[in-house]
Amino acid sequence: MSTKEMLKGGEFLIKETPAADIFIPEEFTEEQRMMAQSCRDFTETRIIPQINQLEKHDRALLTQLLKEAGELGLLAIALPEEYGGFGQNFVTSMLTTEEMGKGFSFAVSFAAHTGIGTLPILYYGTEEQKQKYLPKLGSGEFIGAYCLTEPDAGSDANAGKSRATLSADGKYYILNGVKIWITNGGVADLLIVFARIDDDKNLSAFIVEANSHGVTIGPDEEKMGIKGSSTTQVYFEDVKVPVENLLGERNGGFKIALNILNLGRIKLSGATVGAAKGVMKHATAYASERKQFGKPIASFGAIQHKLAEMAIRTYASEALTYRVSQNIEDVKIALTASGMDKGAAAVEAMRQYAIEASIAKVYGSEVLNYVVDEGVQIYGGMGYSSETPVEKAFRDSRINRIFEGTNEINRMVVVGELLKRAMKGEIDLLGPAMAVAKELMAIPDFGSVSTDYFDQKHKMLGQFKKAILMVAGASVQHFADRFADEQEIMINLADMAMITYAAESMLLRIEKQADNLEESKMSLLKDAADVYFYDACSLINKCGLDAVNTFATGDERNAMLMGLKRFTKPEQVNPVAARRRIAQVMLNKEGYPF
């Protein structure tokens, strides 16, 4: 794909994407599938059998398992070959993240190490830093952790109070501060630490070896979930950090933190897809075995509704996750080919798709939240027992809506970044928004109605996007400079955009397979799309209605409400029959049906 054919981050809202231009999971190579199988085998044979022991804060076992993963090469999949890695692309690393996502709390330790604990050095480190640390991180000799959050600096990360001061001889930074909620804190050998040098405006980043004098690791926190991952406070008291361990530029730590969060968000989305598939496997098996009123509960429509909805939402999440993963990889390749450093290219590619990364994080975490909740419900009373996998999955899932930026913060990012890019002229939102406003005042052109399935769905997508542009354009015009304070409207718009991006990703995934699938499989995928689009109409309408009623009155309000009704008109679909067909396939396959 050439750079001219690539949509910029956020442009999905104003431009159409050809199905041929996206990557879909059905296109994984044999090599990628083999790597995924290695992760699956490791999770099933080494992690799941010991997960209860891990949840007792067994640091020795966690360390052992991470080192075993390193020996198998699972920690080095995305590292370049010159640092002892396999040099695999971003999509492959996402696939392995998905498989590890089935490993309950171990998945968090794995993701923290391979992502935020390792990649800051790969992307921002000097060559000396890379040579010194990356091979050890890739092999599991060193375990990594990322120290950003402080007692008074959570979502406002740049408010951190940790300080670093250059020593009199200029050889060290003297580091003091406290970090909280540090994943892998109790087992880490290497810490990426953010602190402000003197009175600098922004944070700087440092590579700190955990055995340095003055570093103290607190006890493991007692958490609601992800108990098997080590989460601690870390204290720094006059820690001498060699000047050569400054990571990136002075004052550049906040930028590093933001860019690495983009990475963490998309990686989290991949992990939630894997976790959701794992829960579906357990839920379908239990529904088939558990009998009430003389027959399996899987035969009841209420249970089939839950199962099918799990699968439909996960399919959409999977589609959008790998779509944006390939987008990031394509831009990285293009930038590298133009002469940009590989690390800088990777960071810029993730920055360009920060909007979609936030969408993926929010959508994936909320899909998994639905899946685990209904998984417990399907198990009934047994689902509340710690003996069942769904109870553990339920507890572990809750944190996903909080870390890597809360879902509220990420919703603000989606809308705020769209508007910021529009103001800079990077995305033309104004022209399409004005065109929609003009269309509202004109007589509707119903035109000819296509009978082609994909044409009909693409038309609906176009209408969804018009609804977003209409509400966004009018609300920004109404509130002007005060728009950023209208967080409820921003959340409405973010949800409209998220639902639309998921619907489009799902449809393009199905469309790309249209010529290669037998009729029965294609029919099942169309059932999923039909239900999703049917529900999307009312969800988008509700979000738009809430936003419009916040600021519009009189004729403007009436015109916009008529527009919303026109833009979110559902097709005639029998959602009950479609869900039952999907559920039946799930029960036959004992798990995810697609």
Secondary structure, 3 states (H helix, E strand, C coil): CCHHHCCCCCHHHCCCCCHHHCCCHHHCCHHHHHHHHHHHHHHHHHHHHHHHHHCCCCHHHHHHHHHHHHHCCCCCCCCCHHHCCCCCCHHHHHHHHHHHCCCCCHHHHHHHHHCCCCHHHHHHCCHHHHHHHHHHHHHCCCCEEEECCECCECCCHHHCCCEEEECCCCCEEEEEEEEEEEECCCCCCEEEEEEEECCCCCCEEEEEECCCCCEEECCCCCCCCCCCCCEEEEEEEEEEEEHHHEECCCCCHHHHHHHHHHHHHHHHHHHHHHHHHHHHHHHHHHHHHCEECCEEHHHCHHHHHHHHHHHHHHHHHHHHHHHHHHHHHHHHHHHHHCCCCHHHHHHHHHHHCHHHHHHHHHHHHHHHHHHHHHHHHHHHHHHHCCCCHHHHHHHHHHHHHCCCCCHHHHHHHHHHHHHHHHHCCCCCCHHHHHHHHHHHHCCCCCCCCCCCHHHHHHHHHHHHHHHHHHHHHHHHHHHHHHHHHCHHHHHHHHHHHHHHHHHHHHHHHHHHCCCCCCHHHHHHHHHHHHHHHHHHHHHHHHHHHHHHHHHCCHHHHHHHHHHHHHHCCCCCCCHHHHHHHHHHHHHHHCCCCC
